[in-house]
Amino acid sequence: MRERVWLNWAMHAGFYLLLAASAWRLVSRHGMVAQTVTSLAVCAVLALAYLAGMVLWSRLGRGRLVWLGCVAAVWLGLVVLAPSFSWCAVPLLFLCLRLLDARAFAVAAAALTLVVIAAQTKIAQEIDPSLILAPIGIAAMTAVTFWELQRESAARQLLIDDLIATRETLAGSRHRTGVLEERERLAREIHDTLAQGLTSMGILLQAADRVWATDPELARAHVRRAAAAAAENLDEARRFVRDLRPPGLDNGTLPEALARLCASTGGDGGGPRVRLRLEGEQYPLEPGAQTALLRVAQGALANVRDHAGAESATVTLSYLDGEVTLDVFDDGAGFAEPAPAPGRGYGLRAMRERLDEVGGVLIVESAPGEGTAVAARVPVRPSGDPHGREGAR
């Protein structure tokens, strides 16, 4: 239990003040007679014994009870010689409360109170009930006050321990949440980079294998494109481990990165023709928003290439007042419900999670035989300007 340092020092100071007041009273009333000198000598021994306990408190350990017994014995002898020292019982009562259990404290408090009553009746000229009731009342109030302070201190320490335990639990929970979030981030990055890149390389290599004997030049072109895709995805893998922006955004704008993506998705590798449309006046966006939109475009075009069976697709990037939209429409087979293909299905969820991180939304519309439309919307917060588009111009 955490002790009240200020209360301890107050009791120590009170003990020495009562000791000094009692000594002064003894000398002023009886003078420096032999009994007075003896009482003052015992008083000095008591002061030194008490001081030794204060200085060596942390080292005494279980020896504190022995020290308390010695101090109480010296005080009792002093009270026998000079009853005016009996009021030093109050600080001693505090020490008993600190060092003894409830039963032992009750016995010690009763003994101290009896000593005070006996000392007061010895020096009183007339015996009256106040000499008995006053010490009992003071002892009761002192004991109850100290006991309540001790109980509050214990309750407060218990609350502190609970708060510390709760903080540790919250820290553990935050750590686990952080681990899960990092796993989700890595899963999205792997899906958007390595998985899609490997799929693209597989398609290109299969196409090269089909025309290897009949059209070696086209086969070599497919192999070169697969090698380029492998290099690009290796660069992606290195960068997402460092949590950097996609390489497509390092040396250019979002429209430029989308143009390169559309060109690499379509063409003579067996994929659909992909066209990019830009609408509105371009303005700078936060890196997070640009990354999210580029990743959505990558995921949507990967689905078009791998599952839609489309001949063409159109990517539309629109800069509007208040938001930027990215629409990917294909003329493929479509589907009745936005259900994932067997063994896959992380793409749409990854897109939504990416957009959630930047406050955006994803809408998917499709019907059998009518193609698929994927629309992403991101609120506008231009790069370097927290107040919106107008302040960026």
C-alpha positions as CSV (number, residue, x, y, z in Angstrom):
1,M,0.0,0.0,0.0
2,R,1.3,3.4,-0.9
3,E,1.9,5.5,2.2
4,R,0.9,9.1,2.7
5,V,4.3,10.8,3.0
6,W,2.9,14.1,4.2
7,L,0.9,12.4,7.0
8,N,3.9,10.5,8.1
9,W,6.0,13.6,8.4
10,A,3.2,15.4,10.2
11,M,3.0,12.7,12.8
12,H,6.8,12.7,13.3
13,A,6.7,16.5,13.7
14,G,3.8,16.2,16.1
15,F,5.7,13.7,18.2
16,Y,8.7,15.9,18.7
17,L,6.5,19.0,19.3
18,L,4.5,17.1,22.0
19,L,7.8,15.8,23.5
20,A,9.2,19.4,23.6
21,A,6.0,20.8,25.1
22,S,5.9,18.2,27.8
23,A,9.6,18.8,28.6
24,W,9.0,22.5,28.8
25,R,6.0,22.0,31.1
26,L,8.0,19.7,33.3
27,V,10.9,22.1,33.8
28,S,8.6,25.2,34.3
29,R,6.6,23.5,37.0
30,H,9.2,21.5,38.9
31,G,12.5,23.1,38.1
32,M,15.8,21.3,37.5
33,V,15.5,18.8,40.4
34,A,16.9,15.3,40.2
35,Q,13.7,13.7,39.0
36,T,13.4,16.4,36.3
37,V,17.0,15.8,35.1
38,T,16.3,12.0,35.0
39,S,13.0,12.5,33.1
40,L,14.8,14.8,30.6
41,A,17.5,12.1,30.1
42,V,14.9,9.5,29.4
43,C,13.1,12.0,27.1
44,A,16.4,12.4,25.1
45,V,16.7,8.6,24.8
46,L,13.1,8.4,23.6
47,A,13.8,11.2,21.0
48,L,16.9,9.4,19.7
49,A,15.2,6.0,19.6
50,Y,12.3,7.5,17.6
51,L,14.8,9.3,15.3
52,A,16.7,6.1,14.7
53,G,13.5,4.4,13.5
54,M,12.7,7.3,11.1
55,V,16.2,7.2,9.6
56,L,16.4,3.4,9.3
57,W,12.7,2.8,8.5
58,S,13.4,1.3,5.0
59,R,16.1,-1.0,6.4
60,L,14.2,-2.3,9.5
61,G,11.7,-4.4,7.7
62,R,10.2,-6.8,10.2
63,G,12.4,-5.2,12.9
64,R,9.9,-2.3,12.9
65,L,7.8,-4.1,15.4
66,V,10.8,-4.5,17.7
67,W,11.6,-0.8,17.3
68,L,7.9,0.1,18.1
69,G,8.1,-2.1,21.2
70,C,11.3,-0.4,22.4
71,V,9.9,3.1,21.8
72,A,6.6,2.3,23.6
73,A,8.6,0.8,26.6
74,V,10.8,3.9,26.9
75,W,7.7,6.1,26.6
76,L,5.9,4.2,29.3
77,G,8.9,4.6,31.7
78,L,9.0,8.3,30.9
79,V,5.3,8.6,31.7
80,V,5.9,6.9,35.0
81,L,8.5,9.5,35.8
82,A,6.6,12.5,34.3
83,P,2.9,12.0,33.5
84,S,2.9,15.2,31.4
85,F,4.6,13.1,28.6
86,S,1.4,11.0,28.2
87,W,0.0,13.0,25.3
88,C,2.8,11.6,23.1
89,A,0.5,8.6,22.8
90,V,-1.3,10.1,19.8
91,P,1.7,9.8,17.4
92,L,2.4,6.4,18.9
93,L,-1.2,5.4,18.1
94,F,-0.5,6.3,14.5
95,L,2.6,4.1,14.5
96,C,0.5,1.2,15.9
97,L,-2.0,1.7,13.1
98,R,0.7,1.5,10.4
99,L,2.5,-1.6,11.9
100,L,-0.1,-3.7,13.6
101,D,-3.1,-5.7,12.3
102,A,-6.6,-4.8,13.4
103,R,-6.7,-7.0,16.5
104,A,-3.3,-6.0,17.8
105,F,-4.1,-2.3,17.0
106,A,-7.2,-2.5,19.2
107,V,-5.2,-3.9,22.1
108,A,-2.5,-1.3,21.7
109,A,-5.0,1.6,21.4
110,A,-6.8,0.4,24.6
111,A,-3.4,0.2,26.4
112,L,-2.3,3.6,25.3
113,T,-5.6,5.1,26.3
114,L,-5.4,3.6,29.8
115,V,-1.9,4.9,30.3
116,V,-3.0,8.4,29.4
117,I,-6.0,8.2,31.7
118,A,-3.8,7.0,34.5
119,A,-1.2,9.8,33.9
120,Q,-3.9,12.5,33.8
121,T,-5.6,11.4,37.0
122,K,-2.2,11.2,38.7
123,I,-1.4,14.9,38.0
124,A,-5.0,16.2,38.4
125,Q,-5.9,18.0,41.6
126,E,-9.5,16.7,41.4
127,I,-10.8,13.5,39.7
128,D,-13.7,14.2,37.3
129,P,-15.2,12.2,34.4
130,S,-13.5,14.4,31.8
131,L,-10.1,12.9,32.8
132,I,-11.5,9.5,31.6
133,L,-13.8,10.5,28.8
134,A,-11.5,13.0,27.1
135,P,-8.6,10.5,26.4
136,I,-11.1,7.9,25.2
137,G,-12.8,10.4,22.9
138,I,-9.4,11.6,21.5
139,A,-8.2,8.0,21.0
140,A,-11.4,7.0,19.3
141,M,-11.4,10.0,16.9
142,T,-7.7,9.6,16.2
143,A,-8.0,5.9,15.5
144,V,-11.1,6.3,13.3
145,T,-9.5,9.2,11.3
146,F,-6.3,7.3,10.7
147,W,-8.1,4.1,9.9
148,E,-10.3,5.9,7.3
149,L,-7.3,7.5,5.7
150,Q,-5.6,4.1,5.5
151,R,-8.8,2.6,3.9
152,E,-9.0,5.4,1.4
153,S,-5.3,5.0,0.5
154,A,-5.8,1.2,0.0
155,A,-8.9,1.8,-2.2
156,R,-7.0,4.4,-4.2
157,Q,-4.0,2.1,-4.7
158,L,-6.4,-0.7,-5.8
159,L,-7.9,1.7,-8.3
160,I,-4.4,2.7,-9.5
161,D,-3.6,-1.0,-9.9
162,D,-6.8,-1.6,-11.9
163,L,-6.0,1.4,-14.1
164,I,-2.5,0.1,-14.7
165,A,-3.9,-3.4,-15.5
166,T,-6.5,-1.8,-17.9
167,R,-3.8,0.3,-19.6
168,E,-1.7,-2.8,-20.1
169,T,-4.8,-4.7,-21.5
170,L,-5.5,-1.8,-23.9
171,A,-1.9,-1.7,-25.0
172,G,-2.0,-5.4,-25.8
173,S,-5.3,-4.9,-27.6
174,R,-3.9,-2.0,-29.6
175,H,-0.8,-4.1,-30.5
176,R,-3.0,-7.0,-31.7
177,T,-5.2,-4.5,-33.7
178,G,-2.0,-3.1,-35.2
179,V,-0.8,-6.5,-36.2
180,L,-4.1,-7.3,-37.8
181,E,-4.2,-4.0,-39.7
182,E,-0.7,-4.6,-40.9
183,R,-1.7,-8.1,-42.1
184,E,-4.6,-6.6,-44.0
185,R,-2.3,-4.0,-45.5
186,L,0.2,-6.6,-46.7
187,A,-2.7,-8.7,-48.0
188,R,-4.0,-5.8,-50.1
189,E,-0.5,-5.0,-51.4
190,I,0.2,-8.6,-52.3
191,H,-3.1,-8.9,-54.1
192,D,-2.7,-5.6,-55.9
193,T,0.9,-6.1,-56.9
194,L,2.4,-9.6,-56.7
195,A,-0.8,-11.6,-57.4
196,Q,-1.9,-9.5,-60.3
197,G,1.6,-9.3,-61.7
198,L,2.0,-13.0,-61.5
199,T,-1.3,-13.5,-63.3
200,S,-0.3,-11.0,-66.0
201,M,3.0,-12.8,-66.5
202,G,1.3,-16.2,-66.6
203,I,-1.1,-14.9,-69.4
204,L,1.8,-13.5,-71.4
205,L,3.9,-16.6,-71.1
206,Q,0.9,-18.8,-72.1
207,A,0.3,-16.6,-75.1
208,A,4.0,-16.8,-76.0
209,D,3.9,-20.6,-75.7
210,R,0.9,-20.8,-78.1
211,V,2.7,-18.9,-80.8
212,W,6.3,-19.9,-80.2
213,A,6.5,-22.1,-83.2
214,T,4.3,-20.1,-85.6
215,D,5.3,-16.6,-84.7
216,P,8.6,-16.4,-82.9
217,E,8.8,-12.6,-83.0
218,L,5.4,-12.2,-81.3
219,A,6.4,-14.9,-78.7
220,R,9.5,-13.0,-77.9
221,A,7.5,-9.8,-77.5
222,H,5.2,-11.6,-75.0
223,V,8.3,-12.8,-73.1
224,R,9.8,-9.3,-73.0
225,R,6.5,-7.9,-71.6
226,A,6.4,-10.7,-69.0
227,A,10.0,-9.8,-68.0
228,A,9.1,-6.2,-67.8
229,A,6.1,-7.1,-65.6
230,A,8.3,-9.2,-63.4
231,A,10.8,-6.3,-62.9
232,E,7.9,-3.9,-62.2
233,N,6.4,-6.2,-59.6
234,L,9.7,-6.7,-57.9
235,D,10.0,-3.0,-57.6
236,E,6.4,-2.9,-56.2
237,A,7.3,-5.6,-53.6
238,R,10.3,-3.7,-52.4
239,R,8.3,-0.5,-52.1
240,F,5.2,-1.8,-50.3
241,V,7.4,-3.4,-47.7
242,R,8.7,0.1,-47.0
243,D,5.1,1.5,-47.2
244,L,5.9,3.9,-50.0
245,R,3.8,5.1,-52.9
246,P,3.3,2.9,-55.9
247,P,6.2,3.4,-58.4
248,G,3.7,4.6,-61.0
249,L,3.2,7.8,-58.9
250,D,6.8,8.4,-58.1
251,N,7.7,10.3,-61.3
252,G,4.4,11.4,-62.6
253,T,0.8,12.3,-61.9
254,L,-2.2,10.1,-61.3
255,P,-3.5,10.5,-65.0
256,E,0.0,9.5,-66.3
257,A,0.1,6.4,-64.0
258,L,-3.4,5.4,-65.2
259,A,-2.4,5.9,-68.8
260,R,0.6,3.5,-68.3
261,L,-1.7,1.0,-66.6
262,C,-4.2,1.1,-69.4
263,A,-1.5,0.6,-72.0
264,S,0.0,-2.3,-70.1
265,T,-3.3,-4.0,-69.5
266,G,-4.5,-4.0,-73.1
267,G,-2.7,-4.5,-76.4
268,D,-1.4,-7.7,-78.0
269,G,-1.1,-9.8,-74.8
270,G,-4.6,-11.2,-75.1
271,G,-6.2,-8.6,-73.0
272,P,-9.1,-6.2,-73.8
273,R,-8.6,-2.8,-75.4
274,V,-8.4,-0.2,-72.6
275,R,-9.1,3.5,-73.1
276,L,-8.5,6.3,-70.6
277,R,-10.7,9.4,-70.4
278,L,-10.0,12.5,-68.3
279,E,-12.8,14.9,-67.4
280,G,-12.5,18.2,-65.5
281,E,-9.6,20.4,-64.6
282,Q,-6.8,18.4,-62.9
283,Y,-5.7,19.5,-59.5
284,P,-3.3,17.9,-56.9
285,L,-4.5,15.3,-54.5
286,E,-3.2,13.8,-51.3
287,P,-0.8,10.9,-51.9
288,G,-3.2,8.5,-50.0
289,A,-6.1,9.4,-52.3
290,Q,-3.9,9.0,-55.5
291,T,-2.6,5.6,-54.3
292,A,-6.1,4.4,-53.5
293,L,-7.5,5.4,-56.9
294,L,-4.6,3.8,-58.7
295,R,-4.9,0.6,-56.8
296,V,-8.7,0.5,-57.5
297,A,-7.9,0.9,-61.2
298,Q,-5.4,-1.9,-61.0
299,G,-7.8,-4.3,-59.3
300,A,-10.7,-3.4,-61.5
301,L,-8.7,-3.9,-64.7
302,A,-7.2,-7.2,-63.4
303,N,-10.8,-8.4,-62.9
304,V,-11.7,-7.3,-66.5
305,R,-8.7,-9.1,-67.9
306,D,-9.0,-12.3,-65.9
307,H,-12.8,-12.8,-65.6
308,A,-15.0,-10.5,-67.7
309,G,-14.1,-11.8,-71.2
310,A,-14.4,-8.3,-72.4
311,E,-13.3,-6.8,-75.7
312,S,-12.9,-3.3,-74.4
313,A,-12.9,-1.3,-71.2
314,T,-13.0,2.4,-70.4
315,V,-11.3,4.1,-67.5
316,T,-12.7,7.5,-66.7
317,L,-11.0,9.8,-64.2
318,S,-13.1,12.9,-63.3
319,Y,-12.0,15.9,-61.3
320,L,-15.2,17.4,-59.8
321,D,-16.0,20.0,-57.2
322,G,-15.8,18.2,-53.9
323,E,-14.6,14.8,-55.1
324,V,-12.7,12.8,-57.6
325,T,-14.3,9.8,-59.3
326,L,-12.8,6.8,-61.1
327,D,-15.1,4.7,-63.2
328,V,-14.0,1.4,-64.9
329,F,-16.6,0.0,-67.4
330,D,-16.2,-3.1,-69.5
331,D,-18.4,-4.8,-72.1
332,G,-17.8,-8.3,-70.8
333,A,-20.1,-11.0,-69.5
334,G,-21.1,-9.3,-66.3
335,F,-22.7,-11.2,-63.4
336,A,-26.0,-11.3,-61.5
337,E,-24.3,-10.5,-58.1
338,P,-20.9,-9.1,-57.2
339,A,-19.8,-12.6,-56.2
340,P,-16.1,-13.6,-56.4
341,A,-14.7,-16.2,-58.7
342,P,-13.9,-19.6,-57.0
343,G,-10.7,-19.4,-55.1
344,R,-10.5,-15.6,-55.3
345,G,-12.6,-12.7,-54.1
346,Y,-10.2,-10.5,-52.2
347,G,-10.2,-7.8,-54.9
348,L,-13.5,-5.9,-54.2
349,R,-13.0,-6.1,-50.5
350,A,-9.5,-4.7,-50.9
351,M,-10.8,-1.9,-53.0
352,R,-13.4,-1.0,-50.4
353,E,-10.9,-1.1,-47.6
354,R,-8.5,1.2,-49.5
355,L,-11.2,3.7,-50.2
356,D,-12.4,3.6,-46.6
357,E,-8.9,4.7,-45.4
358,V,-9.3,7.9,-47.4
359,G,-13.0,8.4,-46.8
360,G,-14.1,7.1,-50.2
361,V,-16.8,4.7,-51.4
362,L,-17.0,1.9,-54.0
363,I,-20.1,1.1,-56.1
364,V,-20.2,-2.0,-58.3
365,E,-23.0,-2.4,-60.9
366,S,-23.4,-5.4,-63.3
367,A,-25.9,-7.6,-65.1
368,P,-25.4,-10.8,-67.1
369,G,-24.5,-10.0,-70.6
370,E,-24.3,-6.2,-70.0
371,G,-20.8,-5.7,-68.6
372,T,-19.7,-4.3,-65.3
373,A,-19.2,-0.8,-64.0
374,V,-16.9,-0.1,-61.0
375,A,-17.1,3.4,-59.6
376,A,-14.8,4.9,-56.9
377,R,-15.5,8.2,-55.2
378,V,-12.9,10.0,-53.0
379,P,-13.6,13.4,-51.3
380,V,-11.3,16.2,-52.5
381,R,-8.6,17.4,-50.2
382,P,-5.9,18.7,-52.5
383,S,-2.3,17.9,-51.6
384,G,-0.8,20.6,-49.3
385,D,-4.1,22.4,-48.7
386,P,-6.4,21.4,-45.8
387,H,-9.2,23.8,-47.0
388,G,-10.2,22.2,-50.3
389,R,-9.8,22.6,-54.0
390,E,-10.4,26.3,-54.2
391,G,-7.5,27.1,-51.9
392,A,-5.1,25.0,-54.1
393,R,-5.6,27.0,-57.2
